[in-house]
Amino acid sequence: MRKVTITDLRNNLSHFLELSATEDIQITKKGEVVAILTSPDKAYYQNLNNLYGCLKEYDNGENYKDVIGEEIMRRCGY
């Protein structure tokens, strides 16, 4: 994970947007991390796995990854 200052991000936004497709970018202000820039695909799958982990104990034979994934896709208009 790479760390960049807000000023560096502002001055090189295109570069860091491209870079965020392959690695997370921590954005810092006065040395403290204030945000993380990540790819939408990575965030989607992280959230999907988090939801799956919450529902796994209630498994009744359905594949919750598919159910949750379909619901997320529907809500996002995919």
Beta strands, then each sheet from edge to edge (+ up, - down):
strand 1: 2-5
strand 2: 25-29
strand 3: 32-37
sheet 1: 1+ 2+ 3-
end
